[in-house]
């Protein structure tokens, strides 16, 4: 497991380079301009969101449970971040912050791979202040039934090779089921990417009370 985790962290940025250049960087930049106040990013990974955060944030907390990813993240902080954020090893299902203590939570390509998506979203709801926002960018289950069948066939193998990534999650539905109201939702195909992970959603979900 340690070797696999090291390999995943080592190769992640290179594996995603073309997709970041074609679409993900633009999407991240547009989405994260909306970030305000005290911010928590779950599954911060190697720190690909760091260049896109606005300078006016009150506080930035980066949570990443994988130690190899955290090492990559720490290296990027020294060169890309103008103010020192807090780095924590919390899993997304259990964040050691008080209730209603966060204004913005960011999840980019994370809700596909958490062990328990329902518990994670319950935890994010707990953490958000009334009026707080979840900024999300995720790949989700396809609309085409034939593609869904392929996603279901590939998912066990894909999950083992891609850090527990799941292909068939209806993340928008799960966000709403957790009590968050989706205010903005954009759907796009990720490129270049295999058909089984092309469909993405991004947007803003708010805790209304």
Phi, psi and omega in degrees: 000320180296318179294317179298316179298319179297316180296319180297316179293320182296320187260357188299308184298320179293317181297328184264001189304308183296320180294321176299316181293320184286320187211320191295321179300316179297314180297317179299314183299313180296318184290315189281350171300338181278352183295138180217162169064219179272121190242139172240127171253126176266147180057051186293344173058229182271003176091028183294340179278345188306316182292348187258359180280137178291155185284346188271007179299143179284320181203144180234120177243127181247119180253125179212111185286339183274123187292328179289321174297321181296324177297318177296319179299315181299321179295322179291328181299324184291341184245339189244342187255133183277341180223146188281114175277168173271136176247131181229158183258019184294144167282158182293337181281344182214096182257127184272062174230155182291160173304143173052047184245002188231139177271323183225134171241137181243131175224112178236116181054046181237319184294347174285338190241356177294151182294321183227098184295320181298314179294322178300313181291328174297319179293319179295320176300317179301319186284330184288138171288158172305129185089352179291164188230146169255120175261120188230147173218112189216149168267147191221176179302142182290163173273326184287124183301323179296319178294322178299319178299319178292322177300317181293323178292319186277340191304315181301314179291315181301317181298319180294326185267350189230039174064041178072015179297130179252140186266344193244026181273135174268081190290324178299316178297321180292322178299314180292323179295334179281355177103003178269143181260119179283118181267323180226137180213123177238136179245133180214160171269129176285139184213136352282145180195148174301151181305325185290348177233015184291319188288123179234155171232150174211152181167200184234128174238139188238145172272111190274347180209000000 
